[in-house]
Amino acid sequence: MATVSDLIRYVSQGTTIIWVGAGASVSAGLPDHRALAIKYLAHCSAHRKPGFSNLERAYRNQNYPELFLHGENIYGRDDLIAFLR
């Protein structure tokens, strides 16, 4: 199991993204998980690539972590990070 020090190191190295519960983000005016998934799906839809249907299926199944995982695998981590920023 990772320690807090391990997590800090992983985040600092750019190998980990921390997802905080929607309550904290929504209170700060950020979109909840579903709204973020809708925006990311639209972002990816603008330049569809093979495998895009996996994102659509994950969205239909309300499996948002899987949607972002497929997006990272298809469009690349840099694209996902740029979208999130």
C-alpha positions, -999 to 999 in steps of 0.1 A, spaced: 0 0 0 13 35 -9 22 59 19 14 96 18 50 102 9 47 78 -20 15 96 -33 33 130 -30 62 116 -50 39 101 -77 19 133 -81 51 153 -83 65 130 -110 33 134 -130 25 97 -128 -7 101 -107 -38 122 -107 -58 126 -75 -95 126 -79 -112 145 -50 -148 139 -42 -173 159 -62 -186 178 -32 -153 198 -28 -151 206 -65 -187 215 -70 -186 238 -40 -156 255 -57 -177 260 -89 -161 231 -109 -181 205 -128 -191 172 -111 -179 139 -125 -208 135 -150 -205 171 -163 -168 166 -167 -173 134 -186 -198 151 -209 -173 178 -217 -145 154 -222 -166 132 -245 -174 163 -266 -137 172 -266 -128 138 -280 -157 137 -304 -142 168 -322 -114 145 -334 -126 109 -333 -101 82 -334 -105 44 -336 -118 32 -302 -139 63 -296 -170 40 -292 -153 28 -260 -157 63 -245 -194 64 -256 -201 30 -241 -184 40 -208 -205 72 -208 -238 53 -214 -229 29 -186 -221 59 -163 -186 44 -158 -168 78 -159 -134 65 -146 -134 40 -175 -143 68 -199 -112 88 -189 -90 57 -190 -101 50 -225 -96 86 -235 -61 86 -221 -53 54 -239 -67 66 -272 -58 104 -272 -28 103 -248 -21 115 -213 -9 149 -225 -43 155 -242 -62 145 -211 -41 167 -188 -44 196 -212 -82 191 -212 -83 190 -174 -63 222 -170 
